[in-house]
Amino acid sequence: MKDLDKKYYKIKDVAELLNVPQSTLRYWETEFPECAPRRSATNIRYYTPENIETLRIISYLIKVKGLRIDAAKEQLRNNRKNISRRTEILKVLEDTRSELEEILAGLTKRK
């Protein structure tokens, strides 16, 4: 995942960043008020980097660890710091893997 350099992101961008459908983000917004984005006068969702970080944690808890919504809420409430560290480590590992795959692809082309 790339670094979040903008102040606000639309739901389409966030869905692509997290690799989840937009409908999933809308559902999580109802279940986890802490990740609810700002809305414009025309009701367009604008997610901040903080919202996106919370959504990354939720995605990790539900998609990777396989927790149910209630268990994810409890983990988010009681153990957020530890989970944030784990998601950050996973992000670094995924970025490193992508870089290594690019290097390998470049080396394969040279042969």
Secondary structure, DSSP 8 states (H G I E B T S, - for coil): -----SS-B-HHHHHHHHT--HHHHHHHHHH-GGG--EE-TT--EEB-HHHHHHHHHHHIIIIIS---HHHHHHHHHHSHHHHHHHHHHHHHHHHHHHHHHHHHHHHHHH-
